[in-house]
Structure formats: C-alpha cells, structure tokens
Amino acid sequence: MKKNKRIKLAAVLSVALLASALPATAFAESAVMPAVAEAGKPAPSGTAANGVDESAAKTAIDRAKAETLARQFISIPKEYTLQSTRLSSDWRVSGKHMMWGLEFVKRTNGKHVGSISVNIHADSGQLLAFSTYVNNPGAKPSYPLKVDRAAAGQVALSFIGEVAAPYKDQIALNVDYGVELLPPLTGQVVHNLRYDRVVNGIPYVDNYIELSIDSEGHVVSYHIMWDDAIKFPAAESRLSAAQADAKLRAEAKPQLSYILPYNTQEKIEPFLAYTLQPIAVDALTGELKVGNAYSRYNDPGNVSSTPVTAAPLGEKPKAGNRVTEAQALAAANEALKLPAGAELNSSDYTENYNAPDGQSSSSWHFSWSLKKDGKDNGSAYASVNASTGSVQSFNKYTYTESSSSTPAVSLDKASDLAADVVKEQLPWLTHELYLVKPDPEQFKNYNPGNYHFTFIHRVHGANVTYDQVYVGVNTQTGEITSFDASIYPAAYPEKAPAVISKDKAIDSWLTYYRTQLTYRTIQTYTWEGQPIPIEKYELMVASGEIRFEDVKSEVTADLVYRLVPRLIDENVGLDAQSGEWRNLETGDFTQLEKPKATDIDGHWAQRQLELMVAYKALDVKEGKVNPNATITRGELIKMLVLARNSGRLYGYSTMEAAGMQASFNDVAADSSYFQYVESALQENLIDLGDGSFNPEGKVSRDDMAELIVRALGYNALANYDGIFNTAFTDAVKVENKGQASIVVGLNIMSLSGGKFNPAKEVTRAEAASAFFRYLQTRAELQEAPIRM
C-alpha cells in the first residue's frame, strides 16, 4: 500500500504550524549549537565548529527567551524537545537582522517521528517562520476535502490575527498564488496562500505573508517577508487603467519564434508562433521599464542586429557512413588545438535511438589530461557527431590562474574570436546566428577568467527557441575554452511564410494578459564608491572576491503597470500563420477559455462529470459531453488511468512513446488512446489477451467492476469468489462475482432492485460517478502500518 507521509500535527497544533522558507544562502554568518534539553527547559549553550560564538552576538532575545517565545507562539507539545539552535544574520534594506532558528523534534522508541522548525527575530521577538513535519503513514486525508481553498483562507486569516496582528490590516490575498487549476483527485492537498503587502491601496508583491494549510484545516507552514525600510513613491498622479493599457499596447513587441512541441504523438516538427513576454511601464510616466516585468535585473546582453555573416560560408554536412574513431579524434584535435603532451583518457561511442526526429543519432566522446612540465595541468573534452563528423561541443580547462583584476583581452576582441570559432565549426549556419554580447559594465575592474557568449539562431527573422550556441573565451589569452552547439535538425521553408499582422497578434496576447498595478523594487549595489551591475555583484560574491558586508545596497520602489498572465492549465503560444492558440508542449490547437459542457447542468452526476471533463478524461464536442451515451473501452481506460494517477500520465513521455511498438493490434502509436492503453497494460489493469483491445467497444458493468477492483489492487483476492457474499439476485449471470461483490460492498457501484445487471452497458455519467467513488474509497482503504 502507499504510505502517506502527511505533514500533520495533533489538534493542539491545528492553528499554529508555520514554514521556514528563508534560504540559508541569504545569511552572511551563522552559529549552530547542538541542543538536547527536556521540554520547557533551556538547552545548553555552545558554539558550532567554524561558527560564531552566540555570547558575542548582541541581541535582545537570547536563546532561552527564543525557545520560550517559540513554544508560546506555536503551542509546541511537551514531547517535542529542542534539538538545535542557529543564530543567523539576515541582510535587508534596513540593515543586518539577527534571527534565531530552533529545531524541535519528537522521538518514539528512538525513532524520529516529527519535527518543528521555528525562526524568531533575535531583537524584536517576532515570529518569522516555522514549518512542521510528522511521519504519519497511517494518516487518511478525507476525499472530498474537508477544507477547500476558501475555508483555508479563513484559517489563514485567523492564524495571522494571532501571530502577526499588526499586519492583518495591511495585506490582501494574492488571488493567483498557489491556485490549483484542476480540482483535486485525492485528499492529499495542501492549500498554499499568499497575502501581499498593500501600500497606498496597491499590492507590493515582494513583501508578503505566506501560509500552507492542509485539507484537514491544519496550518502546516508560515513565513513573513516584510521590510519597513523600503520607501514607496506617492501614487496620486498615476496613469489611469485605460492610459496604462494604451501604453502597454504601444510598447508590446511580439516576437516571431519557432517552437518545438516535445510532447506530441505526431512527427515532431517546429511551428511558427508569436510570443510576447510580459512587460511593465512606469505608472507615473508611462515609460517602459528596463528588464522583465517580474525581475529587478537588467537583460544580460544585447542581440546583434546582423548575423555573423551575410551568407553561409559552406554547406551543411550530410549524414553518411559512420565516422571512424580516428576521423572523429582528428576533428576534435583540430577544434581544441590541444597543447603538446595532452594524453587521451577515454574514447566512447554512443547511439541514441530515441532522438526527437524519430531517427537514431550517434556521437564520439573523448577526454584528455593536459600536462605541463610532466604534471597534470587541466583537462579537455570533446563530442563529435558520428554521422557528419562535425564537432558538437568541446571544453578545455587549465589550472593556470591570473592575478590580474582586469581582462587582458577586450570584450570586443573576445566577441570577434567567438564569432571566428562559430565560422569554423558551423560555416553553413553563420548567416542565421546572432551574437548576444554581454554588458561591458560587468567587467570593469573585474576579471571572470572567461567571457561567455551566446549565439541565437534565427530563420527569416524568427527566433529558433530550441537552438543555441555557447562559446567561452579566456580573458587573458583569448584562447577558446569552450564551445557547445545545440542545433535541432529541423527543415525550414526557403521563404518566410505568410503570418498574421503584429497588431492582430498583440490583440490576441492582450486577451491572455491582464494589467496589474503594483510596486516593484530595484536594488542597486555600490562597491568602493562605484556602482556595479547585479551580474557582476553576484559573480564576485560567488567567487569570494567580495563579501556581502563590503557592498552597499540601496532599494527603491517604483510604481508600475505590468502584464500578468492569466491562469490556465497549459503553456500556450499564438500560431503565427492561423492566429489560433496552440499548446507549446504538444502542438495541439487549444483555447484560452476551456469549452464547457452545456448538457450536464442539473444532471444527477454533474459534479462527477465536471471533474472528468476538467482532466480531459471526457471530451467536450460541440459543447456537449453526452452524459447518457454509452462509454467506450478506450474512453473508460483513459478515465481510469487519469483518475488513479491524479490526472497525470506516468511511465514515459510522448516522445518515448513515439518510438514504442504498439502492444495491441488495434491501438496504434498514433491513436489518441495509445498512451493510456499502454499505461493500463503496464499497471496490470488490463491483459494482452488475444492482442486486440477494441477501443470503440462498449463496456458492461461486469467489465467496469473488474477494472475498478484491479485498480484497488484486490483482483487476485476477488478471484476467490466463494469467500464473498453475493447478495444480488442475478449472481448466476455475473462472470466476475468476487469483483462485483467488492464494488457493491464498497458502495462504488450499486444494485438496482437487488440486481447487479452485469451485461448492462455503462454510460459516461455512470462511469464518472463510479470513478469518483473509487477515489473516495481508495483514500478510506489506506492502511496504517502494523505495530510489532
């Protein structure tokens, strides 16, 4: 049986369980003290190895007081003892803040069965976060849910009122955050809620209170992110919503892009789409804000307006006989320009029979040790296409380090060198590759060791989103240290196809986005009196060249109108030729507004039918689901597989399925039922039999009873039909007596006038209702472990 490791505490914690969501990397320093104490008594003090002595930290709240506050805030049960404490520094706009982290654990018979993590502000004593974990395999969450998202919101607000009362009138529910777009199929649900800070009546989404509430109504996590030091501009003279919409429309720049649907049952071919990234404009001036609307960072570089060359420098290599090891090694050596003394360590040949284009691909892979004065001085690697002989990637690393703080090779020179290697390795593609040049400000008074360049692929001006080329250039020598070309072997039209106008594309995309007025913060960094870009700051901190406290940071808030995507359950793009929406994963045409069945309102199984429609287990055609029509075998298997796997299809991707052989002679790989039937076969829900499945065949009640019992895992037991009480009057007509007895006994299927009616064909409504009750029963039948 499945074990449910449910995050749940006893009733005493039902209103007091919080989440520790502050990342450890945000803290400049910390001291960890192991602590073992009796409940309610302070743990012994101490200092962690390589840590900071807690007695040296000047905080208003000491460890003993932090433990007392934690137990008061959360009503921690007495059987939970303090295991460890951590004193950490958290850097925010208002400066350095100290925080106590406490870990409480519960043990039964020496086994760890539960823990509670709590963060307390070391000066104010404020509860910052907490989380809980309880290993309770016997937990049985109810289905349908006892507490839905709306009820969870009431629990959350009540909890905030207890532990963060001063903030309760300064927040508003973020209606998009944590929303599950599909109805749950099990009781194992956690509602994730976020309440954004509201300033001047406007949400500021970077400050918030976040909670998680399980389906039983227990608060299982809490985290507050709040900084009162941020200064917000006045909002009185802002643009109107209509003016903002006009500005956003004027700034919208849809981009033509080739999209590769990677999860399609058809032959994988790219399609041309219009994409539109979300943008933001200043709410006071209407000016376009630099960077992504969801980020405070600037773009990493500028894309060249012209390709590497105006025309290709050579022909594309054609696949032929397999390239020999010697030929591949020669190509790799020529590309790498290995120094004398390099020793070949390995040579491998690989073949991939599941390539996206449906054909096999093969490669040679080599690695070397680099030597200097007879000693190891680095390594190198290369990959060569075994069909064409072209170099796919290489990397060279030496142990030599430069002490110079500035690059010896200029960025412009390195850009030219990167373009040269592209000309050498991809001569047939140079007219379609565009250099993305990094911001030179990143390299002022800073030497990263290597410049990293990206080349994007464009066909007739359209970005090929799945292709990219990367080149690394040593900042001191100008040597090419890395090259990687990821180019999908797709065929493109010789001439640019006719597409809808950009204005029409914008019209469509603005039905996908909504406009939101919000504050966002821009963080700037200053080091040694000079401003530094965020990318440079992150690199220097990561390399250890500077410390957090060496850099002055300033956060300012600006008011923006931004585009926010609507909540839908699929990733979509706008087909540039037809103007219709398409699923970016499957390539299927779709709609932003999902079709709703018009023929199930008031039906006795309306709720169950809506559930199955939501998970596409039942199709809506011309607005109808035909609930009283007889369900087919293919439809029933699809419904069962999706129902028992929470609406997902596990086991293999569609690309992998495309290379599979069909198990049944009447369900080919291009059938809409193929993956569901193959999955059902793998899960032992159906048998291969005589090799035919008959997907359009009708389903009897006898058939459905067996399927449900197989899904419950009781089919072997059901075959001992003599041990069951077959109370129905037509038992002699029932082929699967044990299975029928189980589904009737569990109230998954019902009798009619004392009869099971095994031969009666099942309607779509009856199947949806039976599978809904199957989900309920599956949760109830979950077993607790046996105590020995």
HELIX and SHEET records of a PDB file:
HELIX    1   1 ALA A   11  LEU A   13  5                                   3    
HELIX    2   2 ALA A   24  ALA A   26  5                                   3    
HELIX    3   3 GLU A   54  ALA A   56  5                                   3    
HELIX    4   4 ARG A   63  ILE A   74  1                                  12    
HELIX    5   5 ARG A  149  VAL A  163  1                                  15    
HELIX    6   6 ALA A  165  GLN A  170  5                                   6    
HELIX    7   7 ALA A  241  GLU A  251  1                                  11    
HELIX    8   8 GLU A  325  LEU A  336  1                                  12    
HELIX    9   9 LEU A  411  GLN A  425  1                                  15    
HELIX   10  10 PRO A  427  GLU A  432  5                                   6    
HELIX   11  11 PRO A  440  PHE A  443  5                                   4    
HELIX   12  12 LYS A  502  TYR A  512  1                                  11    
HELIX   13  13 ILE A  534  SER A  543  1                                  10    
HELIX   14  14 PHE A  548  ASP A  550  5                                   3    
HELIX   15  15 GLN A  606  ALA A  614  1                                   9    
HELIX   16  16 ARG A  633  ARG A  644  1                                  12    
HELIX   17  17 THR A  654  ALA A  658  1                                   5    
HELIX   18  18 PHE A  674  GLN A  682  1                                   9    
HELIX   19  19 ARG A  701  LEU A  712  1                                  12    
HELIX   20  20 ASN A  715  ALA A  718  1                                   4    
HELIX   21  21 ASP A  721  ILE A  723  5                                   3    
HELIX   22  22 ALA A  731  LYS A  733  5                                   3    
HELIX   23  23 LYS A  737  GLY A  745  1                                   9    
HELIX   24  24 ARG A  764  GLU A  780  1                                  17    
SHEET    1   A 9 PHE A  27  PRO A  34  0                                        
SHEET    2   A 9 THR A  81  ARG A  92 -1                                        
SHEET    3   A 9 GLY A  95  THR A 108 -1                                        
SHEET    4   A 9 LYS A 111  HIS A 121 -1                                        
SHEET    5   A 9 LEU A 127  VAL A 134 -1                                        
SHEET    6   A 9 VAL A 219  MET A 225 -1                                        
SHEET    7   A 9 ILE A 202  ASP A 214 -1                                        
SHEET    8   A 9 VAL A 190  VAL A 199 -1                                        
SHEET    9   A 9 ILE A 171  LEU A 173 -1                                        
SHEET    1   B 9 GLY A 301  VAL A 303  0                                        
SHEET    2   B 9 LEU A 433  PRO A 438 -1                                        
SHEET    3   B 9 ASN A 450  VAL A 459 -1                                        
SHEET    4   B 9 ALA A 462  ASN A 474 -1                                        
SHEET    5   B 9 GLN A 255  ILE A 259  1                                        
SHEET    6   B 9 PHE A 271  THR A 275 -1                                        
SHEET    7   B 9 VAL A 572  ASP A 575 -1                                        
SHEET    8   B 9 TRP A 581  ASN A 583 -1                                        
SHEET    9   B 9 PHE A 589  THR A 590 -1                                        
SHEET    1   C 4 ALA A 280  ASP A 282  0                                        
SHEET    2   C 4 LYS A 552  PRO A 565 -1                                        
SHEET    3   C 4 TYR A 513  TRP A 527 -1                                        
SHEET    4   C 4 GLN A 530  ILE A 532 -1                                        
SHEET    1   D 9 GLY A 301  VAL A 303  0                                        
SHEET    2   D 9 LEU A 433  PRO A 438 -1                                        
SHEET    3   D 9 ASN A 450  VAL A 459 -1                                        
SHEET    4   D 9 ALA A 462  ASN A 474 -1                                        
SHEET    5   D 9 ILE A 480  SER A 486 -1                                        
SHEET    6   D 9 VAL A 391  THR A 398 -1                                        
SHEET    7   D 9 LYS A 375  ASN A 385 -1                                        
SHEET    8   D 9 SER A 361  LYS A 372 -1                                        
SHEET    9   D 9 GLU A 343  ASN A 352 -1                                        
END                                                                             
